[in-house]
């Protein structure tokens, strides 16, 4: 997931993919959660720092879902690429 997001995070990809770019980049939400959970599983010990990071990710994503973190859409996604 993260590789696809990294490869398409440029002006050319945004213009070429159009509305599909936004759908692909919504994968950042499950990717962030899975990365934090993977970190916890890799440690095999419940430490406070990874749990703090997971909590921060969940709070930020929760705020985003509630609409508190919404920003104005990029002009690139409106069709004015060049």
N, C-alpha and C positions, 0 to 999 in steps of 0.2 A: 504494500500500500504506500509506504513512504517513498519508495523509489519512483513509482508512477507520479506521485505528487511533486517530487523534486524535479523530475524531467519535464513536467508540464507547467512549471512555475516561471514562465517567461512570456513576454509580449507575443511572440510568434505563436506559441501554443494557445494562448488565450484567444487570439484572433481566429486562428484556424479551427479551433474546437467550438467556439461560440458558446451556446447554452450548455453543451455537454461538459464544458470545462467546470462549470459550477457544480454540476452533479458529481463529477469525479472528485473535486476538492472537498466535498462533504465527507469523504472518507477520512478526513483528518480527525473527526470526532471519534470514531471507533479506533483509529490508529493510535491516538493519544492514550485512550483508556487501555488498550491492549499493550502498549509499550510500558506503561506503569505497572500493570499486572505482571508482565513478563519480568520486569526488574525485581518485583517482589518474589516471584517464583525462583528466579535465578539465585537470589541470596540464600534461600532456604532458611532464613532467620528473619523473624519479624522485628525490623529495626524502625525507629521513629522517622528517619529522614525519607525513605521511600514511601512510607505511609502518608507523610506530610505532602509529598509531591502528588500522590494519587488523590488526596483530598483537595488540593489546589486545582488539579485538572477537573475533578468532578464539580467543584464549585463554579469554575469559569464556564464549563460547558452547560451547567444548569442555568447560569445567568444568561448565556447565549440562547438557550431554548426558551427562556421566559421573555426574550426580546429586549433585555436590558443592554446587551452588548451589540446591538445591530448598528451597522454603519451604512452610509450611503453606498449604493452599488458602484463599482468601478465603471468609469467611462468606457473602458475597453470592452465591457460586456454589453454595451448598448449598440455596438456595431460601428463605433467611431475608432477603429483600430489605428489607422494611419493618418 
